[in-house]
């Protein structure tokens, strides 16, 4: 799920730009708890806590929604606009990362995490066997159920499309038009 990497890039780019006093097309900009950064490179330095930080050489972790919310609470009043949407979807986002990690890694930890996440997404006991050869692609093509909310089962969408809807909704909340 390359979309997980794109989501992490979105979170980083949005937070950096908001710290540099950017606003959305609609004029929204979250209230800062500190003064605005002088530039995007300065915002990267502030976020990373490292003078001269170069995002081309290093990277910050954006996979854990709880950690992103904590960071947002340091810089933005009430953690806005990250806190509410990321807190609401934290569980689903964490499962998406575990699915992505299974695609990228073959470790036993990733396999166990994937099994637990796949079973959670499919609304089964987390220790249920997935069957030999069950892969992330199969999970993403399976029909989404109640894990994604009460309205999703009636839409008969695949898990992948349900995740895409979550990411789109979150992006709209974080960068309102």
Buried (B, 14 or more C-beta within 10 A) or exposed (E): BEBBEEBBEBBBBBBBBBBBBBEBEEEBBBEBEEEBBEEBBBBBBBBBEEEEBEBEEEEBEBBBBEEBBEBBBEBBEEBBBBBBBBBBBBEBBBBBBBBBBBBEEEEEEBBBBBBBBBBBBBEEEEEEEBEEEBEBEEBBEBBBBEBBEEEBBEEEBBBBBBBBBBBEEBBEBBBEE
